[in-house]
Amino acid sequence: MYLFELSFSEMGLSLPLVIVLVIFGGFFLISFFITSPNMDTKGLLRVLYSKPVRKPDGSVEYPESRNN
């Protein structure tokens, strides 16, 4: 039985391209694990549905209640 095998060059991949893919893939995983605790439903909906209020010092506050 023969295995279906392709080399990297047959797939159009070179060593520099593989290195770039590994670096960006690692960056994605690290950034995902850093930001995943902030990706809860309550926090996302708070940001999406409220109007942020910018304070004079530059910080942003998201009020809990919506003023329509």
PyMOL CGO cylinders between C-alpha atoms (Angstrom):
from pymol import cmd
from pymol.cgo import CYLINDER

trace = [
    CYLINDER, 0.00, 0.00, 0.00, 1.40, 3.40, -0.99, 0.3, 1, 1, 1, 1, 1, 1,
    CYLINDER, 1.40, 3.40, -0.99, 1.14, 6.47, 1.18, 0.3, 1, 1, 1, 1, 1, 1,
    CYLINDER, 1.14, 6.47, 1.18, 0.19, 9.80, -0.29, 0.3, 1, 1, 1, 1, 1, 1,
    CYLINDER, 0.19, 9.80, -0.29, 3.18, 12.00, 0.43, 0.3, 1, 1, 1, 1, 1, 1,
    CYLINDER, 3.18, 12.00, 0.43, 4.00, 15.51, -0.69, 0.3, 1, 1, 1, 1, 1, 1,
    CYLINDER, 4.00, 15.51, -0.69, 7.17, 17.39, 0.01, 0.3, 1, 1, 1, 1, 1, 1,
    CYLINDER, 7.17, 17.39, 0.01, 7.12, 20.99, 1.22, 0.3, 1, 1, 1, 1, 1, 1,
    CYLINDER, 7.12, 20.99, 1.22, 8.35, 22.23, -2.15, 0.3, 1, 1, 1, 1, 1, 1,
    CYLINDER, 8.35, 22.23, -2.15, 5.52, 20.42, -3.93, 0.3, 1, 1, 1, 1, 1, 1,
    CYLINDER, 5.52, 20.42, -3.93, 3.05, 22.20, -1.64, 0.3, 1, 1, 1, 1, 1, 1,
    CYLINDER, 3.05, 22.20, -1.64, 4.66, 25.55, -2.45, 0.3, 1, 1, 1, 1, 1, 1,
    CYLINDER, 4.66, 25.55, -2.45, 6.25, 25.97, 0.98, 0.3, 1, 1, 1, 1, 1, 1,
    CYLINDER, 6.25, 25.97, 0.98, 9.82, 27.02, 1.53, 0.3, 1, 1, 1, 1, 1, 1,
    CYLINDER, 9.82, 27.02, 1.53, 11.77, 27.11, 4.78, 0.3, 1, 1, 1, 1, 1, 1,
    CYLINDER, 11.77, 27.11, 4.78, 11.42, 30.89, 5.30, 0.3, 1, 1, 1, 1, 1, 1,
    CYLINDER, 11.42, 30.89, 5.30, 7.68, 30.66, 4.69, 0.3, 1, 1, 1, 1, 1, 1,
    CYLINDER, 7.68, 30.66, 4.69, 7.31, 27.80, 7.20, 0.3, 1, 1, 1, 1, 1, 1,
    CYLINDER, 7.31, 27.80, 7.20, 9.24, 29.83, 9.79, 0.3, 1, 1, 1, 1, 1, 1,
    CYLINDER, 9.24, 29.83, 9.79, 6.98, 32.86, 9.23, 0.3, 1, 1, 1, 1, 1, 1,
    CYLINDER, 6.98, 32.86, 9.23, 3.88, 30.66, 9.53, 0.3, 1, 1, 1, 1, 1, 1,
    CYLINDER, 3.88, 30.66, 9.53, 5.12, 29.16, 12.80, 0.3, 1, 1, 1, 1, 1, 1,
    CYLINDER, 5.12, 29.16, 12.80, 5.95, 32.60, 14.25, 0.3, 1, 1, 1, 1, 1, 1,
    CYLINDER, 5.95, 32.60, 14.25, 2.56, 34.09, 13.36, 0.3, 1, 1, 1, 1, 1, 1,
    CYLINDER, 2.56, 34.09, 13.36, 0.75, 30.95, 14.51, 0.3, 1, 1, 1, 1, 1, 1,
    CYLINDER, 0.75, 30.95, 14.51, 2.55, 31.12, 17.85, 0.3, 1, 1, 1, 1, 1, 1,
    CYLINDER, 2.55, 31.12, 17.85, 1.75, 34.84, 18.14, 0.3, 1, 1, 1, 1, 1, 1,
    CYLINDER, 1.75, 34.84, 18.14, -1.93, 34.07, 17.51, 0.3, 1, 1, 1, 1, 1, 1,
    CYLINDER, -1.93, 34.07, 17.51, -2.03, 31.37, 20.19, 0.3, 1, 1, 1, 1, 1, 1,
    CYLINDER, -2.03, 31.37, 20.19, -0.26, 33.52, 22.76, 0.3, 1, 1, 1, 1, 1, 1,
    CYLINDER, -0.26, 33.52, 22.76, -2.50, 36.53, 22.09, 0.3, 1, 1, 1, 1, 1, 1,
    CYLINDER, -2.50, 36.53, 22.09, -5.60, 34.32, 22.21, 0.3, 1, 1, 1, 1, 1, 1,
    CYLINDER, -5.60, 34.32, 22.21, -4.70, 32.90, 25.62, 0.3, 1, 1, 1, 1, 1, 1,
    CYLINDER, -4.70, 32.90, 25.62, -3.89, 36.38, 26.95, 0.3, 1, 1, 1, 1, 1, 1,
    CYLINDER, -3.89, 36.38, 26.95, -7.20, 37.89, 25.80, 0.3, 1, 1, 1, 1, 1, 1,
    CYLINDER, -7.20, 37.89, 25.80, -9.54, 34.92, 26.35, 0.3, 1, 1, 1, 1, 1, 1,
    CYLINDER, -9.54, 34.92, 26.35, -10.34, 35.78, 30.01, 0.3, 1, 1, 1, 1, 1, 1,
    CYLINDER, -10.34, 35.78, 30.01, -11.74, 39.12, 28.81, 0.3, 1, 1, 1, 1, 1, 1,
    CYLINDER, -11.74, 39.12, 28.81, -14.01, 37.50, 26.23, 0.3, 1, 1, 1, 1, 1, 1,
    CYLINDER, -14.01, 37.50, 26.23, -17.00, 36.73, 28.42, 0.3, 1, 1, 1, 1, 1, 1,
    CYLINDER, -17.00, 36.73, 28.42, -20.54, 37.36, 27.21, 0.3, 1, 1, 1, 1, 1, 1,
    CYLINDER, -20.54, 37.36, 27.21, -21.38, 39.96, 29.84, 0.3, 1, 1, 1, 1, 1, 1,
    CYLINDER, -21.38, 39.96, 29.84, -18.27, 42.01, 29.07, 0.3, 1, 1, 1, 1, 1, 1,
    CYLINDER, -18.27, 42.01, 29.07, -18.77, 41.86, 25.31, 0.3, 1, 1, 1, 1, 1, 1,
    CYLINDER, -18.77, 41.86, 25.31, -22.43, 42.84, 25.51, 0.3, 1, 1, 1, 1, 1, 1,
    CYLINDER, -22.43, 42.84, 25.51, -21.57, 45.67, 27.92, 0.3, 1, 1, 1, 1, 1, 1,
    CYLINDER, -21.57, 45.67, 27.92, -19.15, 47.12, 25.36, 0.3, 1, 1, 1, 1, 1, 1,
    CYLINDER, -19.15, 47.12, 25.36, -21.40, 46.52, 22.36, 0.3, 1, 1, 1, 1, 1, 1,
    CYLINDER, -21.40, 46.52, 22.36, -24.67, 47.84, 23.79, 0.3, 1, 1, 1, 1, 1, 1,
    CYLINDER, -24.67, 47.84, 23.79, -23.56, 50.77, 25.92, 0.3, 1, 1, 1, 1, 1, 1,
    CYLINDER, -23.56, 50.77, 25.92, -22.37, 54.19, 24.98, 0.3, 1, 1, 1, 1, 1, 1,
    CYLINDER, -22.37, 54.19, 24.98, -18.91, 54.71, 26.46, 0.3, 1, 1, 1, 1, 1, 1,
    CYLINDER, -18.91, 54.71, 26.46, -18.26, 57.86, 28.45, 0.3, 1, 1, 1, 1, 1, 1,
    CYLINDER, -18.26, 57.86, 28.45, -14.78, 59.33, 28.11, 0.3, 1, 1, 1, 1, 1, 1,
    CYLINDER, -14.78, 59.33, 28.11, -13.53, 61.06, 31.24, 0.3, 1, 1, 1, 1, 1, 1,
    CYLINDER, -13.53, 61.06, 31.24, -11.28, 64.14, 31.15, 0.3, 1, 1, 1, 1, 1, 1,
    CYLINDER, -11.28, 64.14, 31.15, -8.24, 62.01, 32.12, 0.3, 1, 1, 1, 1, 1, 1,
    CYLINDER, -8.24, 62.01, 32.12, -8.70, 59.90, 28.97, 0.3, 1, 1, 1, 1, 1, 1,
    CYLINDER, -8.70, 59.90, 28.97, -10.11, 56.76, 30.59, 0.3, 1, 1, 1, 1, 1, 1,
    CYLINDER, -10.11, 56.76, 30.59, -13.34, 55.24, 29.30, 0.3, 1, 1, 1, 1, 1, 1,
    CYLINDER, -13.34, 55.24, 29.30, -16.25, 54.16, 31.47, 0.3, 1, 1, 1, 1, 1, 1,
    CYLINDER, -16.25, 54.16, 31.47, -19.11, 51.89, 30.36, 0.3, 1, 1, 1, 1, 1, 1,
    CYLINDER, -19.11, 51.89, 30.36, -22.29, 52.67, 32.29, 0.3, 1, 1, 1, 1, 1, 1,
    CYLINDER, -22.29, 52.67, 32.29, -24.30, 49.68, 33.42, 0.3, 1, 1, 1, 1, 1, 1,
    CYLINDER, -24.30, 49.68, 33.42, -27.72, 51.04, 32.42, 0.3, 1, 1, 1, 1, 1, 1,
    CYLINDER, -27.72, 51.04, 32.42, -28.64, 52.18, 28.93, 0.3, 1, 1, 1, 1, 1, 1,
    CYLINDER, -28.64, 52.18, 28.93, -30.10, 55.63, 28.51, 0.3, 1, 1, 1, 1, 1, 1,
    CYLINDER, -30.10, 55.63, 28.51, -32.27, 55.55, 25.40, 0.3, 1, 1, 1, 1, 1, 1,
]
cmd.load_cgo(trace, "trace")
